[in-house]
Amino acid sequence: MKKDTKPKALKRLARIEGQVRGVAKMIEEDRYCVDVVRQIQAVRAALSGLEKLALDDHLETCVDAALSSDDVSNRKEKVEELVQIFGGRM
């Protein structure tokens, strides 16, 4: 990861961790189901943002370096990784 991406990712993870603990507390307290679902959706959105941050970093570092190199096997590996990541979304 790039030097500036790592602290951003860790900060997001700490926030997500707090959100998940909050959901657990809501369930323990028998809070209204729709409120719990909304918080779960917020956690999912936060995870999606973290995923985008990590993927963007990967594209800007590892993938860019592989595609710029003469190492054909490394380029192929990075492309295959991306196909696997996006395979479930297409």
URZI-V591583 format. One record per pair of residues at least 24 apart in sequence whose C-alpha atoms are under 8 Angstrom apart, sorted by the first residue. I is the first residue (numbers start at 1). J is the second residue. D is the distance in Angstrom with one decimal. If there is no record, write none. Layout:
# URZI-V591583
i j d
I J D
I J D
This chain:
# URZI-V591583
i j d
1 54 7.9
1 57 6.3
1 58 7.1
1 61 7.5
2 57 6.8
2 61 7.5
5 53 7.6
5 54 7.8
5 57 7.1
9 50 6.4
9 53 7.3
9 54 7.5
12 46 7.5
12 50 6.7
13 50 7.7
16 43 6.2
16 46 6.6
16 47 7.3
19 43 6.4
